[in-house]
Amino acid sequence: MALAVCLLFDRRGDRLMRELWARLEESGIRTLQSHTHGRHLPHLSYAVMLDWDLDRVRDALGALPPAEPFELSFHGTVAFPRGRAALVPAVSVDIVRRQEEVATAVAGAGGMLHRHYEPGSWVPHVSLATGATGLQLPIVVKAVADVLPLSVMVNRAIVIDSSTGQAWPLPHLL
Protein backbone atom coordinates (compact mmCIF):
# COMPACT_ATOMS: atom_id res chain seq x y z
CA MET A 1 0.00 0.00 0.00
CA ALA A 2 1.40 3.39 -1.01
CA LEU A 3 0.37 6.97 -1.56
CA ALA A 4 1.86 8.60 -4.64
CA VAL A 5 2.17 12.12 -5.96
CA CYS A 6 1.70 11.70 -9.70
CA LEU A 7 1.87 13.82 -12.80
CA LEU A 8 -0.79 13.02 -15.38
CA PHE A 9 -0.85 13.49 -19.14
CA ASP A 10 -3.22 15.26 -21.47
CA ARG A 11 -5.84 13.18 -23.34
CA ARG A 12 -3.52 12.36 -26.22
CA GLY A 13 -0.70 11.27 -23.91
CA ASP A 14 -3.05 9.21 -21.76
CA ARG A 15 -4.45 7.51 -24.88
CA LEU A 16 -0.96 6.73 -26.26
CA MET A 17 0.11 5.13 -22.98
CA ARG A 18 -3.09 3.09 -22.75
CA GLU A 19 -2.61 1.91 -26.35
CA LEU A 20 0.89 0.74 -25.44
CA TRP A 21 -0.49 -1.09 -22.38
CA ALA A 22 -3.12 -2.75 -24.61
CA ARG A 23 -0.45 -3.90 -27.12
CA LEU A 24 1.54 -5.48 -24.31
CA GLU A 25 -1.54 -7.09 -22.76
CA GLU A 26 -2.39 -8.61 -26.18
CA SER A 27 1.09 -10.19 -26.11
CA GLY A 28 0.37 -11.73 -22.70
CA ILE A 29 2.39 -9.20 -20.72
CA ARG A 30 0.75 -7.74 -17.62
CA THR A 31 0.69 -3.96 -17.43
CA LEU A 32 -0.91 -1.39 -15.17
CA GLN A 33 -4.07 -1.95 -17.24
CA SER A 34 -4.63 -5.28 -15.47
CA HIS A 35 -2.55 -4.76 -12.32
CA THR A 36 -4.33 -5.00 -8.93
CA HIS A 37 -7.55 -2.96 -8.97
CA GLY A 38 -7.30 -2.09 -12.69
CA ARG A 39 -7.91 1.64 -12.08
CA HIS A 40 -4.33 2.77 -12.69
CA LEU A 41 -3.66 5.89 -14.72
CA PRO A 42 -0.67 6.51 -16.96
CA HIS A 43 1.57 8.71 -14.82
CA LEU A 44 5.00 9.84 -13.71
CA SER A 45 5.45 9.63 -9.94
CA TYR A 46 7.28 12.43 -8.14
CA ALA A 47 6.98 10.75 -4.73
CA VAL A 48 5.77 7.47 -3.27
CA MET A 49 5.07 7.23 0.45
CA LEU A 50 4.85 4.13 2.60
CA ASP A 51 3.28 5.99 5.54
CA TRP A 52 1.46 9.33 5.49
CA ASP A 53 -1.14 11.71 6.84
CA LEU A 54 -3.24 12.50 3.76
CA ASP A 55 -4.46 15.93 4.91
CA ARG A 56 -0.96 17.09 5.88
CA VAL A 57 0.50 15.82 2.60
CA ARG A 58 -2.20 17.52 0.51
CA ASP A 59 -1.74 20.79 2.43
CA ALA A 60 2.03 20.68 1.92
CA LEU A 61 1.64 20.04 -1.81
CA GLY A 62 -0.96 22.79 -2.17
CA ALA A 63 1.52 25.25 -0.67
CA LEU A 64 4.14 24.55 -3.36
CA PRO A 65 4.34 27.03 -6.24
CA PRO A 66 2.43 26.04 -9.37
CA ALA A 67 4.24 24.82 -12.46
CA GLU A 68 3.31 25.25 -16.08
CA PRO A 69 2.35 22.26 -18.25
CA PHE A 70 5.40 20.75 -19.91
CA GLU A 71 6.32 18.20 -22.54
CA LEU A 72 7.86 14.90 -21.50
CA SER A 73 9.83 13.00 -24.15
CA PHE A 74 10.62 9.29 -24.05
CA HIS A 75 13.56 7.71 -25.81
CA GLY A 76 13.97 4.26 -24.26
CA THR A 77 13.00 1.45 -21.95
CA VAL A 78 14.35 0.41 -18.57
CA ALA A 79 13.99 -2.98 -16.89
CA PHE A 80 13.70 -3.04 -13.11
CA PRO A 81 13.88 -6.07 -10.78
CA ARG A 82 10.93 -8.50 -10.60
CA GLY A 83 9.97 -8.07 -14.26
CA ARG A 84 9.01 -4.43 -14.16
CA ALA A 85 9.64 -2.39 -17.30
CA ALA A 86 9.04 1.27 -17.97
CA LEU A 87 9.44 4.11 -20.40
CA VAL A 88 12.33 6.41 -19.56
CA PRO A 89 11.76 10.15 -20.06
CA ALA A 90 14.38 12.77 -20.63
CA VAL A 91 14.00 15.21 -17.76
CA SER A 92 15.33 18.72 -17.32
CA VAL A 93 17.10 20.07 -14.28
CA ASP A 94 13.88 21.96 -13.51
CA ILE A 95 11.86 18.72 -13.34
CA VAL A 96 14.46 17.12 -11.07
CA ARG A 97 14.35 20.22 -8.85
CA ARG A 98 10.55 20.02 -8.70
CA GLN A 99 10.68 16.33 -7.77
CA GLU A 100 13.07 17.18 -4.94
CA GLU A 101 10.75 19.97 -3.75
CA VAL A 102 7.77 17.59 -3.76
CA ALA A 103 9.72 14.85 -1.94
CA THR A 104 10.95 17.35 0.65
CA ALA A 105 7.43 18.75 1.14
CA VAL A 106 5.82 15.35 1.70
CA ALA A 107 8.61 14.27 4.05
CA GLY A 108 8.15 17.54 5.96
CA ALA A 109 4.45 16.70 6.25
CA GLY A 110 5.31 13.39 7.90
CA GLY A 111 5.23 11.21 4.78
CA MET A 112 7.73 8.36 4.82
CA LEU A 113 9.21 8.26 1.32
CA HIS A 114 10.08 5.05 -0.46
CA ARG A 115 13.88 5.09 -0.77
CA HIS A 116 13.73 5.36 -4.58
CA TYR A 117 11.90 8.70 -4.31
CA GLU A 118 14.19 10.43 -1.85
CA PRO A 119 15.95 13.48 -3.29
CA GLY A 120 18.93 12.31 -5.32
CA SER A 121 17.61 8.74 -5.69
CA TRP A 122 14.69 9.28 -8.07
CA VAL A 123 14.69 7.34 -11.35
CA PRO A 124 11.98 8.98 -13.48
CA HIS A 125 9.89 6.42 -15.33
CA VAL A 126 6.39 5.65 -16.59
CA SER A 127 5.44 2.08 -15.71
CA LEU A 128 4.50 -0.37 -18.45
CA ALA A 129 5.01 -4.05 -17.57
CA THR A 130 4.41 -5.13 -14.00
CA GLY A 131 5.72 -8.67 -14.15
CA ALA A 132 7.35 -9.53 -17.47
CA THR A 133 9.48 -12.66 -17.62
CA GLY A 134 12.98 -12.55 -19.01
CA LEU A 135 11.62 -14.01 -22.25
CA GLN A 136 8.97 -11.27 -22.45
CA LEU A 137 11.32 -8.32 -21.97
CA PRO A 138 12.39 -8.28 -25.67
CA ILE A 139 8.68 -8.03 -26.58
CA VAL A 140 8.32 -5.03 -24.26
CA VAL A 141 11.42 -3.37 -25.71
CA LYS A 142 10.22 -3.91 -29.28
CA ALA A 143 6.72 -2.58 -28.51
CA VAL A 144 8.28 0.54 -27.02
CA ALA A 145 10.83 0.94 -29.82
CA ASP A 146 7.99 0.82 -32.35
CA VAL A 147 6.45 4.01 -30.88
CA LEU A 148 9.63 5.96 -30.05
CA PRO A 149 10.37 8.77 -29.92
CA LEU A 150 7.23 9.59 -27.97
CA SER A 151 6.24 12.88 -26.36
CA VAL A 152 3.33 13.65 -24.06
CA MET A 153 2.12 16.79 -22.34
CA VAL A 154 2.05 16.79 -18.53
CA ASN A 155 -0.86 18.99 -17.50
CA ARG A 156 -2.07 18.05 -14.00
CA ALA A 157 -1.11 16.43 -10.72
CA ILE A 158 -2.88 14.14 -8.27
CA VAL A 159 -2.32 12.27 -5.05
CA ILE A 160 -3.38 8.65 -5.43
CA ASP A 161 -3.72 5.66 -3.14
CA SER A 162 -2.14 2.89 -5.21
CA SER A 163 -3.94 0.15 -3.33
CA THR A 164 -7.44 1.41 -4.20
CA GLY A 165 -7.01 3.84 -7.09
CA GLN A 166 -8.70 6.59 -5.07
CA ALA A 167 -7.33 9.93 -6.22
CA TRP A 168 -7.33 13.51 -5.01
CA PRO A 169 -6.60 16.14 -7.66
CA LEU A 170 -4.12 18.79 -6.63
CA PRO A 171 -5.05 22.46 -7.08
CA HIS A 172 -2.20 23.00 -9.54
CA LEU A 173 0.56 21.26 -11.45
CA LEU A 174 3.74 20.68 -9.48
N, C-alpha and C positions, 0 to 999 in steps of 0.2 A: 504494500500500500504506500502510495506516494502522492504528494501534492506538487504540481509543476507549474511554473510560470512559462507560458508558451506564446510564441509569435505565430500568428496565423496568416494565411495567404489570401489573396483576392480570389474571386470565383474561378478565373482561368487557372491560376496556380493550384488551387484546391482540386479542380477537375483533372489537371495533368497528373498530380500525385495519385489520385484515386484510380486513374486509368493505368498507371504503372503498377499499383497494388493489384488491380484486376488481372493484368497480364501475368504477374507472378503467381497469383492464386490459380489461374488456369493451368499453370505449369506444375501445380501441386506444391507450391511454396507458400507457407503461411506468412501473412503480412499483418499489419495493424488492422486491415479490413476484417479479419476473422479472429483476431487476438482477444482474449478475455471477453469483455462485455460487448465487443463489436461496435462501440460508439466512438472509437478513436477518430481524431481529426488529423489531417496532415499538418505538421507543425515543426518548429524549431524551438527546443527548450533552452531557456536562459538559466533556469534553476530547477532542481528537483530536491524536494525536502522529504526526509524520513519521519520527521516529527515537526509539528507546527501548531500555531494558534491562528486559525483562518482570519479572524477579524484583524488581528495585529498585522499579519502579512499583507492583507489587502490595503490596510491603512498606510503601511510603509510604502507599498508600490504606488498608491495613489499620490503620495507626496513627491515622487520622483518627477523630474521635468519631462514633459512630453517630447516624443521624437516624431519626426516626419516619416511617412511611408518610404520604404526603400526597396531596391531590387536586390534579390539574392540570386547569385549565379552558381550553378553546379557544374563540375567538370570531372567528377569521378565517383568511385565507390570505395567504401571502407568495410572491412569485415572485422567484427568484434567477437570476443569469446562467446561460446554457447550458440553459434549459428546466427548471430545477429548481423545484418548488413544494412548499410545506410548510404544515402547520397551525401557527398561532402561538398559544402558550399565554400566559395571563396569569401572570406570576411575581411572587412576593413578594420583598421585600428579603432575606429569609432564604434563599431559593433562589439568588439572585444571589450572596450571601455564600458559600454552600456551593460554588457553581461556582468562585468565585475561590479558595477553599481547595483544591479538587481540582486546579485548574490550577497553583497554586503548589506543591502537593505533588508532582505529576508532573514539573514543571520542576526541582524540587529533587532529584528522583531521576534526573536526566539526560535526561528526556523532552523532545524538541524539539516544542513546541506549534505546531500550525497557527495562523497569525496570527488567524484568526477565533475562536479559543478562548482567547486570552490574556486575563487579567483586564482588564475594561473594554471588550473588543471582542466579547464573546459575544452572538450573536443566537439566543435559544432558539427551537427549532423541532423539529417531528417530520416527517421527510421523507415525501413522498407521491410525486409525479412525479419521475422522474430524467432525463427528456429530452423534455418536452412542447414542441411547436411553438407558435408564437404563436397559431395558429388553435385549438390544443387548450387553451390556458390558460383560456378561458371555460368549457369543459367541466369542468375541474378545479375552478374557483371555484364553479360551480353544484353539483357533487357535494358539495363541502364545505359550502356554504350549506344544502343539504338536510338535513344532520345536525347543524347548529349550533343552539344551543350544545351542546358536547360536553364531558363531564368524565370523567376516568379516574383511577384510583388508582395512584400510583407506590409499589411495594412491595419492590423489590429493585434491586441494582446489579451490573453485570458489567464486565469488561474483555474486549474483543472485537477480534480481528484482522479488519478489514473485507475483506481480500483472500481469506480462507478461510472466514470464519464461525466459526472456532474461538473458544470463549468460556471465560472463567474467572470463575466466580461470586465476588463479593466477600463477605467474612464478615458484612457488615452494609450497610444502606442508607446512602448518603452524603448 
